[in-house]
């Protein structure tokens, strides 16, 4: 009878130990579940916050892209305006140089200026005046590749008039030495 009591006590200890182990295991599992659930909730919350932040940043990125495109358009327009202003200055300078080179009794009837190329049609009282005009154009150092295919004679109201055609290229800026030499020539001519 003493052996049965010991077995029963061992059985009670075993049952108590098993129950304690099960409770402890359930407690650990419950704790792990709770911490994992909390971590999962935090992670899901961070994911939602970051998804919302990404959506906000996508809007900002689209706005930045739109502003970059607008800036590019404005820069292109600014470049075009500067280019047009530069060409306008060239035209004014070209016309001024052309007028200065034009001798008396020579007049132009047509002028076409495109891509730095100048086509001129005009009339003169004689061929020497056309020659003077060509020499004056060369003297400005602004006109290059001057071609003169010739002139034709025409009688208008009993007077002989020479029709001519010239083509040349207009240079942006003459070389500094050439400008000084040309200015000195003009001063000497005015002083005579």
Secondary structure, DSSP 4 states (H G I P E B T S, - for coil): -HHHHHHHHHHHHHHHHHHHHHHHHHHHHHHHHHHHHHHHHHHHHHHHHHHHHHHHHHHHHHHHHHHHHHHHHHHHHHHHHHHHHHHHHHHHHHHHHHHHH--TTEEEEEEEEETTEEEEEEEESSHHHHHHHHHHHHHTTSEEEEEEEEEEEEEETTEEEEEEEEEEEE-SS--HHHHHHHHHHHHHHHH-
